[in-house]
Amino acid sequence: MTTTVITNIGSLVTNDPSVGDGSPLGLIENAAVVIDGDRVAWVGPATDAPAADTAFDATGRAVIPGFVDSHSHLVFAGDRTAEFNARMSGRPYSAGGIRTTVAATRAATDAALEVNLLRHLHEARRQGTTTFETKSGYGLTVADEARALRIAAAHTEEVTYLGAHIVSPDYADDPAAYVDLVTGEMLEACAPYARWVDVFCEKGAFDGDQARAILTAGAAAGLIPRIHANQLSHGPGVQLAVELEAASADHCTHLTDADVDALAQAAATTVATLLPGAEFSTRAQWPDARRLLDAGATVALSTDCNPGSSYTSSMPFCIALAVRDMGMTPDEALWSATAGGARALRRGDIGTLTPGARADLALLDAPSHVHLAYRPGVPLVSAVWQRGVRAA
């Protein structure tokens, strides 16, 4: 295999506190990284770097692990521009929300859905994302949910079955029958393509008992639970996530002290994934990251990229929002967008730049990772390596 040394790195984020400055980011100044095939082979001071087959000069710029986007909804058709415009104009609007996207997605061909998915993946990769999770949830029939997962699974190993996004319009008068479908025939058709099972536990979607039934059935089929929890109001989602040892409780906007304590006590098992793009796009209350971090919870940041409530694929943008409006430091936000996302996906091979980790990294056109929050909206990612290959 060919080896490559990226040298003359001004500031290298490894996310390994045993190296460099000893911080959670494991910062090494004047550093180098050696890539061997698809893995990191060595990190350390540039003056000590071993020889390699090829070299890349970072010219004093910063290198960070590739972003790990652990929550997105990328298999869809259409958009909801009118809904967003109405919301930002302060007018009441009832366009059907998720149901609008369900109708468009059902009507789309497989090819059209895949083209749209790939467009968003390329967009995210150019901004430094090297691992992404994505969900079904815009089909809500057995055939449409299964095809969404099949399309997604061709492009990522982190695929989530979200038949329980909302109650299908076809079952509006019989939600119990839809839960039976989601936990029965639909699950059977979808499980072969997915690693995870998810549910939107919220008023107007699925209550605690329904969510427990759906996640338990998914787990019995070999899928690992995660959950949309406490986004629009306080509810049972966070407590259910901890009870079922879900990999993540996502959104976590409306939390009681008991919820925060539960997430802190389950920090090794259940990650609190915060999605600031949703609050930005809906003018909703910001999640209190500071409260969670100070309590000892493990926090991840993700985009929640979807056509309705968070139509962004930019992890740098979410980092800037988390620093500005959620009480995070630039160091905490970057860790949460890389190593935190890896924790939410229960992955030990991504989100870090240490020997043996997957060689996923981004070169910033800046001397420090702090510029991601310091210069919001500026396209700072100038190069991306994914699995050891220059990808952008």
N, C-alpha and C positions, 0 to 999 in steps of 0.2 A: 504493500500500500504506500501511496505517496504521503510524505509528511510535509507540513507547512508550518512555518513559524511566523506569527504576527508579532512584530517587534516594535520598539519605540512607542509603546503605549504610555501615554501620560498618566492615566489613572485606570486601573483594572479593578472591576467589581467581580469578586469570586463567589460571594455569599458563603464563604467558609471562614468563620471567626478564628480558626486555628492558624491562619496565615496573615501576612500583611500587618495591618494596624490593629488586629485583634477585635475589631468591631464586628457586628453581625454581617456587614457587607464584606468583610475581609479585604479591604482595599490594599492594593499594591501599587506604589508609585513607580514610574519608569520601568514598566513591566513588559513581559512577553508571554505569549501562549503558543504552545506547540500542539498542532492537530495531527493525529495519525488516523487516517481513514475517517470514520464518522465520530471519533471520540477525542476528548481532550487528553493529551499524553503528559503535559507538563505545564505548570504556571510558576512564575517567579520573576525575580529581577532580570531585566533585559541583558545585563552584563553576564548573567550565568546561563543564558539559554543554550540548550544543546543545538547542534547543527541539524538542519532539515533540508529536504529536497528543494523546497521553494521558500521564498520569503515575501512577506508583505509588510511595508513600512506604514505604521499608523500615524507617523509624523506628529507625535505628541498628543493625539486625540484620545478620548476615553473609550473603553470597551466594557460592555455590560453583557450579562446573560440575555439570551433572547427572551422576550416577554412570553408569559404563559397565560393565555386568555382562557380561563376555566369556565366561562359562561357566555354562550352566544346562541342565537336563533337564526341560522343562515340559510336554511332550506325553505324558501318562500318565493312568492311571485308578487308583483305589484308594489306600490308604496302607499303611504298614508299622508301625503303632502297636505291635502285639504284639512285633515284632522289636526295636524301640527299647526298649520296656519291659523285655524280657528282658535286653538288653545292659546297660541301666542298673541292673538288679537283680543283675548278676553271674552270671546263669545261662547255661549253654550253650544255644545256640539254633540251629536249622537249619530256618528257614522257607522256604528256597529263595532268599532275597535277591532279586536282580534278576529271577529267574524268576517270583516272586510278582507283581511289577508287570507282567511280560510277559503273564502269563495274564489279568490284569485289563484291561490295555490292549487286548489282542486282542478281548476280549469287549465293549468299550465301543463305542458308536456314535460317528460323526464329531461329531455335535452335542454329545455329552457330553464328548468330548475338547476341543473348542473352548471350551466353557463353563469347563472346569477351567483351560485355558490362560489365558483372559481374566481369570479370578479372580486368578490369580497375577500377571499383568501389572499389573492395577490395584493390587494389594497392593504390588508393588514400586514402582510410580510414586508412590504416596502416601509412600514412604520416600525419594524423590529419584532413582530410577533412570529415566533417559530413553532409554537404549539397552541392549538386551539381545541376547545370542546364545542360541539354544537348539538342542537336538539331537534327532534321532530316537534309536532304540536300545532302545525298549520294545515293538517289534513283532516284529522279527527274521524276518519273511517279506517277500517282495517287495511285496505289496499293503499290508501294515501299515506298513512303513517309508516307502513312497511317500506314503501318506495322512497320516502324521505330519508329513512335511516340507511337504506341500501345505497342511495346516492352519497350521503355523508360518509359512510364507512369506506367508500372508495378513496377518500381524501384525508381522513384522520382516524386514528385509533380511539379517540375520545368522543364516543357517540352516545347520546342520551335519549332514551325513550320517554317522551312527554305527551303521551296520549291524553293525559290528564292536565292539559293546559287550561281549557275551559270545558264545560259540558257542551258536547256537540250540538249545534242548532237542530240536528235531526232528532235529538232526544230532549229538547227543551222542556217537554211535559213529563219526562220520566228520567230524572237524573240517576236514580238507582239502577235503572237498566243500563245506562251508559257506564256507570262504575263496573257493572258486571261485564260489559264488553271490554273495558280497559284492562280488567284483571283476568279476562278469559281469552277469547279468540284473538283480540288485538295483541295482547301480550305474547301469546304463542307465536304469532306471525312476526312480531318485532324483535323479540329477544335475541334471535341469532345474529342480528346486525349491531346490537348495542352492548355497551359495557355498564351503563348506568340507567337507573329509573328515577324519574323526577315527577313532582306534582306541584301545582300552583295552589297552595293552601291559603285561601283568602276568601273573605265575604264575596259572594258572586261567582266563586269558582268551586273549590272543594273544601269542606269543613274538616275538622280534625279526625273524626271517625272515618270519613271517606279517604282522607289522605293516608291514614294508617293502613287501611285495607289495601290501597293501591301499592304503597311502598313494601308492605309485607309480601304481597303476591309477587312483586318484582324481585324481591330478595330470594324468594323460594324458587324463582326461575333462573337464579344465578346472577342477577343484576345488583349493583351496589346502589343504595339509596342516596339521593341528594334532594333538596327541597327548596322551593320558592317560599320564603318565610317572612312574615311580618313586614311586608312591603307597604301596603296601603293603610294598615291599621294594626293594632295589637291583636295577636291571635295565638293559636297553639303551635304554630309551625316550628319555632325555635326549640321548644321543649320536646316536641315530637322528634326533631332531628337528633337531639342528644339521646333521647330514649332509644332510638333505633340505630344509634351509632352511624348516622349518615355522614358521608364524607364532607358535606358542606351544607350550611344553612345560608341561602343566598338572599340578598337585599338587607335584612336585619336593620330596618329603619326605625320601627316602633318597638322599643324594647323596655321591659321592666327591669328592675334591679335583679329579680330572680332569673330573667333570661340572660342577662350579662354574666351573672355568677355561674349559670349552667354552662355557657360557652367557655368561660374561663376554666372551669373544672374539666371540661371535655377538650381542652386545647390540643391534646395529642391525637384526638380522633376526629373531631368535627370543626371545620374551619368556618369562620364567619366571612363570607365573601360579599364585599361591598361593591355596588354598581352605580357610581356617581353619574354616569351618563343618563340614567333614568331620571334621577332627581333634576338634573340640568334641563332635560327635555320636557319635563312635566311641571317644573316649578314647584316641586314638592319639598318636604322637609329633608334636609341632608342627614344621612346616617352619622352617628357620633363615633367616629373611629377612635378618637382619643379615649373615650370611656371604655371601649373594648380593649384597647391596648394596655391601658393602665391597670385593668382588671386581670390581665394575663391571657386574654384570648388570642388565638392565632387568626390573623386577618389576611385575606387575599383581596386584590383588586382585579376587576374584570370589566369588559365593555358592556355586556348585555346587548350586543349588537342585534337589533331587530327593527323592523320597519315602522313600529308604532311608537314605542316609548323611549328608545335609545338608539337612534340610527347613526351610530359612530363605530368605526372599527379601530379607533386610535387609542392604544394604551397610553402613549405620552399625554394625550388630552386628559384621560382619566387620572393620571398621576398629578397633573396640574390642578385638577378639581379637588382631589383628595387633600393636597397640601393647602390650597387656598380656603376650602370650605368645610373640611372634615377633621381638621386638627392634626393631620399627620405631618411629620417632618419629611423632607425630601428623601432621606435615607430609608425611613419606614415605608414610604410609598413605593420606592423602587423595589425593596425587598418583597413587599406584598404583591407586586405586579410580576415577580419572577419566582422566587422561592415560595412565596405564599400561594401562588397559583398552582405550583407543583404539589404542594401539600394538599390543596383542595382536590387534586386529581390522584392523590396517593402515589406520586411518582418520585423516585429518588434519583433518576437519571437526567433530569432536566431542571432548569431554574438555578443552576450553579455552574461555575467554571472551575472544576476540580478534576484531577486525573481520574479517568474512567467515566466521567459524565459525557452525555451526548454533546457534540461540538456544535451547539447552537449559540450564536453570539451576534451582537450588533455593535458596529462602530459608530460613534457619535461625532458629528462635526462640532465638537466642543471639548474643552479640556476636562470636564467633570460631569458626572451624572446629574448633578444639581441643576444643570441647565435645562433639564426636561421640565422642571417646574418654573425655573427662572425665566425661560423664554417660551411661554405657552403659545401654541399654534405654529411654531417655527418647525419646519421639517428637518430635524437634527440628525435623523438616522441616515447615514451616508453609505453604509454597506451592511449586508446581512449574510452570515454563514448559517446554513441549516444542514444538520447531519454532516458537517465538515465540508460542505460544498458552498461556494459563493452563490447565493440565491437572489440577491438584490444589490 
